[in-house]
Amino acid sequence: MVNINNVYQTVLAIANKEQRGYITPQEFNMFANHAQMSIFEQYFYDLNQFTRRPGNDTSHSDMVDLLQEKISLFEESSSISSQLPPELYKIIEVRYRDKPVEYVTRKEHTATIGVPLVKPTDTKPVYVKSGDTITVYGDNIINSVNMSYIRKPLPPNWTYLEVQGAAVYNNLAPDHRNFELHASEETELVNKILALAGVAIKDYSLYQAAAGEDNKNIQQQKA
C-alpha cells in the first residue's frame, strides 16, 4: 500500500517548485485515481507479454512473479447468485459444489439445449455472462456459486480540513483512503500524477519531464 500523503506532498513540491500552479485536493484525487487505474490495468498487459515470451530466464521469471504478487493484492472470493460484485475487474474461477463452472457464450449455451451429450449438468455446469450478471446452468439454473475474482482498486482519497483557507491533511476522515497498489509503485504514481497535472495547469514541460521519467522507469522494470 502507498501512503497517499507522501505522494500528495511530493507532487505539490515538484509542481510548485517554480510557481507552476496550484493543484487542488479535488484535482489531485481525480489524477490519483486515474494514475492508479492506469498502473493496475498495465499489470495485466505486462503479464500477458512476459508469459508469451519464449524462454524462461531468471529476469523474465522474476518479473512474472512480481506482477503476480502485485495482482494478488486484489484477489477476492465470495459466494454470489446472479449479480456480479460491483468492484469486479476480472473473473478468475467460478465453482459449484467444488466443481469448476465453465464459461460459455450465450450462442454456445443455446446450441447445447436439448442435446443430451453436451448439455450442462450439475456435475458439468456452465455460466453465461451478460453485463453485470451471470447465469449458471446445471440440471437446472443454479442460484448460488463461489467465485474467485480480481477486484478494481478503490479510488484513493486525500482528505483534509480547511484551516484559514488552507487544506490541512486529515487522515482520520472516514472517507480517507491510501493507494491500494504495491508499495513499489510510489514513484510511478508521482510521475503519472505530475504528467496529468502538467496538462491541467498547461505546463507542458512538467508533463514531458514526468512522462519521460515514467517511461524510463517502465523500461528499467522490463529490461
N, C-alpha and C positions, 0 to 999 in steps of 0.2 A: 504494500500500500504506500502511496506517495502523499506526503503531507501537503495539503492544498495551500497552506500559508507560506510554506517555503517557496513554492512555485510562484505564488502571487507576488511576494516581496522581490524575488529575482526578476520577474517580468517588469515590475514597476521600476526597479533600479536601473535596468538596461534601457527601457523605453524612455525614461525621464532623464537619462544621463546628460543629454544635450538639449533639454527642454523640447523634446519631440512632440509631446502632447500627453494629456492625462487619459488613462484607461479607467473607466468607471467599474465598480464591482459588478454591475449588471453585464457590461461588455465582457469583462474577464470571465464570468461564469459561462456566458454563451460561447466564447472562444474555447474555454476549458473543456466543455462537453464535446464540442466539435473535434478538438485535438485528441481527446481520449478515445472517441469512437473511431477516428482515423487510424490510430495506433492499434486498437483492438482488432479492427477488420483486416489490417495488414498482416496480423499473425497468421490468418488462415491462407492468405495468398502466399506468404513466405513458406509456410509449412508444406503447402502443395508443391511449390517449386523445389524445395530441398528434398522432399521424399521422391520426386520424379527424377532427380539427378542420378546418373549412373555412378556406380562405385559406392563405397561405404567407408570413406576415410574418416579419421577422427574428428576433423573440423566440421564436416557435414553432420556426423552423428551428434556431436556436441550441440550444434545449432538446432537440430530437430528436438533434442532433449530439452533445450532451453525454451523453445517455442511451446512445446507440450506442457512444460511446467507453468508457463505464463497463462496458457489457456485453461489449465486445470483449476485455476483460481475461480473460474466461473462455472464449473460443473455443478449441476444440481440434480436431484432425483425426487420425484413426488408421484403420488397416486392421482390420476386425473380421470375425468369422464370424457366428455366430448370437447370441452373448452380448453384450449391451449393456454399456458401461462402467459400473461401479457409481456413478461420480460424475456420470453423465448427468443433466442437467436438461431439456434440450430439443434435439431433433434439428434441425439446420439443413438439411442435404442429405445424401443417400446417392447414391453414384456407382459404376457398374460399367464398367470399361474406358472411362472418360471419358464414359459415357452416364448421364444423370440417371435415378435409380430413383424411380418414383412411389409414394407411399403410397396403399394401398387398404385398406378394411376386409376382414375375413375373409369377410363376406357378399358384398362386391363381387368378391372374387377367386373365390369359389366359382361365382358366376354366369358367369364368363368361361371356366371349364373346358369344353373341348370345343367352344368357339366360335372357329373359326379366325381370324376377322377381328379379334377383340378379345383373344384370349388373350395372355399375356405372352410375349415372346421375348427373346433376348439383346440385341437392338437396342432393345427397348421393355420393359425389366424393371420389375417392381413389388415392393413389400415389404409384408408384414403384420406388425404389431407385436402381441405378446402378452406382457404382463408385462414382464420384463426381457430378452426375446429378440426377435429379428426373423427372419423367413424371407424370403429373396429369391428370386423366381421369374423365370426366363427361359425358354429352351427346356427347361431342367431346373432343379432347385434349385441356386442359386448359393451357393458356400461362403465366398466372400471378397469384401468390398466396402470401399470407402473411405467414411468417414462424417465429416462436419463437424458439430460439436455444441457446445452450451454446457454447461459443467460447473457443478456446485454449488461454491461456495467451501468450502474446507477449514475445519473448525472451528478458531477461534483458541484458543491455549493460553498463558496466562500461567504460566510455570514459575518455581519458586522453590526455595531451600534453607531449611531451618528452622534458625535460629540463635538460641539461647537463647529458644526458644518463639515467635520472630517469623519471619514469612515474608519472606525476602530475595530479591529478583528475581534470577533466573539465566537469562540469555538464551543460555547455552551448552548448556543441556539439549537432548538430541536431539529431544525432542518439543515444543520451543518453537516457537510459530507466531504471527506477526503476523496482523492482519486482512488479508484479500486485497482489500478494497474500495478504490476510488479514494481518493486522499489527501484529497479534499474532503469525505469522509463522517465525518471525525473528530468534529465537533461533534454530528452526528446520532447517532452511536454512543453518545457520552456521554449524551445526553438519553434515548435509548431504554433504556440500561442503568440509568440512575438511576430511570426510571419503574418498571422491573421490581424494582429494589432497594427502592423505596418500598413496594411491595406486600409484598415478602418481610419487611421489618422493621416492617411495619404503621405506616409513616409516610405517611399519605395526602396530607399537604401536600407532601412531597417528590415523590410520584407526580404530583400535579396540576401542580406547578411544572415538572417535567421534561417531562411530556406537553404542557403548554402551550407550552414553548419548542420542542419538536419540531414541533408543529403550525404554529407561527409560521414556522419555518424552511422547512417544506414549502410553505406558501402563498407565501413570498417567492420560492422557486425557480420556482414555477409561474406567478407573476404576469407 
